[in-house]
């Protein structure tokens, strides 16, 4: 028994080699707006609820931990010499 979705994922050529996959998704570009998490440096989708406004600027975060760290000491993470760490 064959399931069409599984054939695409587990076919001989695999997903990356699947002509159907390439034809279907070639040339598509993401329309999601993103921002850099100031604490860890990850790219974050700006539609997240994990955001915080500081001095009129909205900052976005990958997770609750980064958001809480930033809220505790925003100046630390906005310092030009600070290097984000994951």
URVEN-V967877 format. One line per field, one symbol per residue. ss: DSSP state (~ for helix, > for strand, _ for the rest). burial: b if it has 24 or more other ideal C-beta (glycine too) atoms within 12 Angstrom, else e. A space follows every 10 residues. Layout:
BEGIN
ss: ???
burial: ???
END
This chain:
BEGIN
ss: ___~~~~~~~ ___~~~~_~~ ~~~~~_____ ___>>>____ __>>>_____ >>>>__>>>> ___~~~~~~~ ~~_~~~~~__ ______
burial: eeeeeeeeee eeeeeeeeee eeeeeeeeee eeeeeebbbb eeebeeebeb bbeeeeeebb bbeeebbebb eeeeeebeee eeeeee
END
